[in-house]
Amino acid sequence: MLVLKYNCICLSKYIGAGKEWNVYYDIVKSGERIRGLREKSNLTRQELAERIGLSVQALKKIELGMNGTKIDTLVEIADFFHTSLDYLVCGVERNSNVGVDELCHGLNEKELLFVRRVVKSTIENMVIFR
């Protein structure tokens, strides 16, 4: 479910460890990053839209921050430009070489339990899709 809130889109709702989180991203800044990647690659809107399966009008609205987009489209754009969702959504690249201990530093016991459950579930799902 996507919900507009102050130029931000709610990507999804997470419920776990006794808390509920809404995950938002700034659609204007995200659109600027997408436009910047397109321009850096010397692509027209038409070319990029065709390559990722969007209409030119839809891509224009995303780039101008008028509309957000589905997570599937963000994944397609990130894959096309060989960048991460972290960059498109948050404007930062995450270091994938960071150790688990560093990632979990500062979490309390409930949060650590939640992370363990998510990781366990993810691994179980990966086995199913092999």
Secondary structure, 3 states (H helix, E strand, C coil): CCCEECCEEEEEEEEECCEEEEEEEEHHHHHHHHHHHHHHCCCCHHHHHHHHCCCHHHHHHHHCCCCCCCHHHHHHHHHHCCCCHHHHHHCCCCCCCCCHHHHHCCCCHHHHHHHHHHHHHHHHHHHHCC
